[in-house]
């Protein structure tokens, strides 16, 4: 068990730079990427190809592969302005998802004013127009079934174009990372996470371990939904919502089911040990960039579909 945890720690440390960049400001004047000199090079990182796809593949909607090794056909965009949501960092062009994910976000946002007392939600990254690996940032979010929702209420009057690109979300976690910050964390934050967890098609929610700790401590009554809330490095200012593979889509690789129980046991305690809170430098190692051969064969068709 301890060896497995060390391997997991090494994995999240390898992801640390990409997780830390999630709030990187966008731009009001996005520029097209330079054309690739040899897009057919088998050693070319797949992110260079998928990162240049500006529109979705005109195919039937399908999540192909796994959350961290796949692509997305037939993506639809979450509109950047909705009755009860705003999309942030629009310049990234990552507000694309499987139709089931977009419907879930719209449904969740519609419940926000009454359930949370917030005007609406601020939504971060979903996926790229054709999914796949990203030029920078997330290791997952590749099949259109992942979305980041900020733990910052949508302002009453929405957000300006500039604010979409530069506004920073507020961390709800204490500086020592051992608990939530009582000056920021509110019952509404907990209700948002519970609302998402109680959605039948939501498989997992990733949050900072301090948030999970607060939910474990404060939740009364039915605690069954807590099993879906999984601690993860970072995730101190947003909740990462992950949907299960859509019914009938055989090309989508499901994740291992969440363990039984509420997850409020000694497995949570590990996240507050010194090896996790203060890891030794250089423990993460490097990650090999994924190439097209690493992705499902159907992703080639998704990439070239016109």
C-alpha positions in Angstrom: 0.0 0.0 0.0 2.8 2.4 0.9 4.6 1.7 -2.3 1.4 2.4 -4.3 1.0 5.7 -2.5 4.6 6.7 -3.3 3.9 5.9 -7.0 0.8 8.0 -6.9 2.6 10.9 -5.2 5.3 10.8 -7.9 2.5 10.9 -10.5 0.8 14.0 -9.0 4.2 15.7 -8.6 4.9 15.2 -12.3 1.6 17.0 -12.9 2.3 19.8 -10.5 3.4 22.4 -13.1 0.3 21.8 -15.3 -2.0 22.0 -12.3 -0.4 25.1 -11.0 -1.0 26.8 -14.4 -4.7 26.3 -14.4 -5.4 30.0 -13.5 -2.9 31.4 -15.9 -4.5 34.6 -17.4 -5.7 34.4 -21.0 -5.5 37.1 -23.7 -7.9 39.5 -25.4 -6.1 39.0 -28.6 -5.5 35.2 -29.2 -3.2 34.5 -32.1 -3.2 31.4 -34.3 -0.4 28.9 -33.7 2.3 28.6 -36.4 1.7 25.9 -39.0 3.4 22.6 -38.4 6.2 21.8 -40.9 5.6 18.0 -40.7 2.3 17.1 -39.1 2.6 13.5 -40.1 5.8 13.0 -38.1 5.0 9.9 -35.8 7.1 11.4 -33.1 5.2 14.7 -33.0 3.4 15.1 -29.7 -0.3 14.6 -30.2 -1.0 17.9 -28.3 0.5 19.8 -31.2 -2.2 18.4 -33.5 -5.2 18.6 -31.2 -4.2 22.0 -29.8 -4.5 23.4 -33.4 -8.0 22.0 -34.0 -10.2 25.1 -33.8 -13.6 23.4 -34.5 -15.2 20.1 -33.5 -15.2 17.0 -35.6 -18.5 16.8 -37.6 -19.2 13.3 -36.4 -21.7 11.7 -34.0 -20.9 12.5 -30.4 -18.5 10.0 -28.9 -16.0 10.0 -26.1 -13.1 7.9 -27.3 -10.4 6.3 -25.1 -9.7 7.3 -21.5 -9.9 10.6 -19.7 -6.1 11.1 -20.0 -5.6 9.3 -23.3 -8.3 9.9 -25.8 -10.3 12.3 -27.9 -13.8 13.6 -28.6 -16.0 13.4 -31.7 -19.1 15.6 -32.1 -18.3 18.0 -29.4 -20.7 20.9 -28.6 -19.7 24.2 -27.0 -21.0 25.4 -23.7 -22.2 28.9 -24.6 -19.9 31.5 -23.0 -22.9 33.3 -21.5 -25.8 31.5 -20.0 -28.7 32.5 -17.7 -26.7 31.3 -14.6 -23.1 30.8 -15.8 -20.2 32.5 -17.5 -17.3 30.7 -19.2 -13.8 31.9 -18.1 -10.6 32.0 -20.1 -12.5 32.0 -23.4 -9.3 32.6 -25.4 -8.2 29.0 -24.6 -11.1 27.6 -26.7 -11.7 24.9 -24.1 -15.4 25.2 -23.6 -16.2 22.1 -25.6 -17.6 18.9 -24.3 -19.7 15.8 -24.9 -23.4 16.9 -25.2 -24.1 15.1 -21.9 -21.5 17.2 -20.1 -22.8 20.5 -21.5 -26.3 19.5 -20.4 -25.1 18.6 -16.9 -23.4 22.0 -16.5 -26.4 23.9 -17.7 -28.6 21.9 -15.3 -26.3 22.5 -12.4 -26.1 26.2 -13.1 -29.8 26.5 -13.3 -30.1 25.2 -9.7 -27.4 27.5 -8.4 -29.5 30.6 -7.4 -32.0 28.7 -5.3 -29.7 26.0 -3.9 -26.7 28.2 -3.2 -27.8 31.8 -3.2 -25.3 32.6 -5.9 -26.2 34.4 -9.2 -24.5 31.6 -11.1 -21.4 29.6 -11.8 -18.0 30.5 -13.3 -16.9 27.6 -15.5 -13.3 26.9 -16.4 -11.9 24.4 -18.8 -13.9 21.6 -20.3 -12.1 20.1 -23.4 -10.7 21.3 -26.7 -12.9 21.1 -29.8 -11.7 17.6 -30.6 -10.5 16.7 -27.1 -7.1 15.1 -27.0 -4.0 16.2 -25.1 -3.6 19.9 -24.5 -0.6 22.1 -25.3 -0.4 22.9 -21.6 -2.4 22.4 -18.5 -4.5 19.3 -17.8 -3.4 15.7 -18.2 -7.1 14.7 -18.4 -10.0 16.6 -19.9 -9.4 14.7 -23.2 -12.7 13.0 -23.9 -15.2 15.8 -23.2 -16.4 14.4 -19.8 -14.4 16.6 -17.5 -15.1 20.2 -16.4 -13.7 22.7 -13.9 -16.2 24.8 -12.0 -14.8 27.6 -9.9 -15.6 27.9 -6.2 -16.1 31.6 -6.8 -19.7 32.8 -7.3 -20.5 34.5 -10.6 -20.7 38.2 -9.9 -24.3 39.6 -9.9 -23.6 41.6 -13.1 -21.6 38.9 -14.8 -18.0 39.4 -16.0 -16.5 41.7 -18.6 -14.5 40.3 -21.5 -11.3 41.4 -19.8 -12.3 39.8 -16.5 -12.9 36.5 -18.2 -9.2 36.4 -19.1 -7.7 38.0 -16.0 -10.0 37.4 -13.0 -8.5 35.0 -10.5 -10.5 32.6 -8.5 -10.1 32.6 -4.7 -8.6 29.5 -3.0 -10.9 28.2 -0.2 -8.0 26.3 1.4 -5.9 27.6 4.3 -2.3 28.6 3.6 -0.9 25.5 5.5 -3.2 23.3 3.3 -4.4 21.4 6.4 -8.0 22.7 6.3 -10.3 25.1 4.6 -10.0 28.8 5.2 -13.0 29.8 7.4 -12.8 33.4 6.1 -13.6 32.1 2.6 -15.3 28.6 2.8 -19.1 28.7 3.2 -21.9 26.2 3.4 -22.7 27.2 -0.2 -19.4 25.7 -1.4 -20.3 22.4 0.3 -23.8 22.5 -1.3 -22.4 23.0 -4.8 -20.1 20.0 -4.4 -23.0 17.9 -3.0 -25.3 19.0 -5.9 -22.8 17.8 -8.4 -22.1 14.6 -6.6 -25.7 13.7 -6.5 -26.0 13.9 -10.2 -26.4 10.2 -11.3 -24.0 10.5 -14.3 -21.2 12.2 -12.3 -18.6 9.6 -11.5 -16.0 11.6 -9.5 -15.3 15.0 -8.2 -11.8 16.1 -7.5 -11.1 18.6 -4.8 -8.3 19.6 -2.5 -7.9 17.2 0.4 -8.6 20.1 2.8 -12.0 20.5 1.1 -12.7 16.7 1.5 -11.7 17.0 5.1 -14.2 19.8 5.7 -17.0 17.9 3.9 -16.3 14.8 6.0 -16.4 16.8 9.2 -19.5 18.8 8.5 -21.8 16.5 6.5 -24.7 15.1 8.5 -27.5 12.7 7.5 -27.0 10.9 4.2 -23.3 10.7 3.4 -23.4 8.4 0.5 -22.5 11.1 -2.0 -19.1 11.7 -0.3 -17.7 8.6 -1.9 -17.6 10.4 -5.2 -15.5 13.3 -3.8 -11.9 12.4 -4.2 -8.9 14.3 -2.8 -6.4 15.6 -5.4 -3.3 17.8 -5.4 -4.2 21.4 -6.2 -7.9 21.9 -6.8 -8.1 24.5 -4.0 -10.1 27.0 -6.0 -12.3 24.8 -8.2 -14.1 21.5 -8.3 -13.3 19.1 -11.1 -16.4 17.3 -12.3 -16.0 14.0 -14.1 -18.8 12.2 -15.8 -19.0 8.5 -16.4 -18.8 7.1 -19.9 -22.1 7.8 -21.7 -24.3 4.8 -22.0 -23.7 2.7 -25.1 -20.4 4.3 -26.1 -18.2 1.3 -26.2 -15.1 3.3 -27.3 -15.0 5.1 -24.0 -12.8 3.5 -21.3 -14.4 3.7 -17.9 -12.4 4.5 -14.8 -12.1 2.0 -11.9 -15.2 2.5 -9.7 -14.7 4.6 -6.6 -14.0 2.6 -3.4 -16.9 1.8 -1.0 -17.4 4.1 1.9 -17.3 7.8 2.3 -13.5 8.1 2.0 -13.2 9.8 5.4 -10.9 7.3 6.9 -7.1 6.8 7.1 -6.8 7.1 3.3 -7.7 10.8 3.7 -5.1 11.2 6.5 -2.3 10.3 4.1 -2.9 13.6 2.2 -1.9 15.5 5.3 1.4 13.7 5.9 4.7 15.5 5.5 5.6 13.5 2.3 2.5 14.9 0.6 2.4 18.4 2.0 6.2 18.9 1.8 7.5 16.5 -0.9 11.2 16.3 -1.7 12.2 18.2 -4.8 12.6 16.3 -8.0 10.4 13.4 -6.9 8.0 13.7 -9.8 10.2 12.7 -12.7 9.3 13.5 -16.3 6.4 12.5 -18.5 6.8 11.3 -22.0 4.7 13.3 -24.4 1.8 11.2 -26.0 2.0 10.8 -29.7 -0.9 9.7 -32.0 0.1 6.0 -31.6 -0.7 6.3 -27.9 -4.3 7.3 -28.6 -7.2 5.1 -29.9 -7.0 4.5 -33.6 -10.3 6.3 -34.1 -8.7 9.6 -32.9 -6.9 9.9 -36.2 -10.3 10.0 -37.9 -11.5 12.5 -35.4 -8.5 14.7 -36.1 -8.9 14.8 -39.9 -12.7 14.9 -40.1 -14.0 17.8 -42.1 
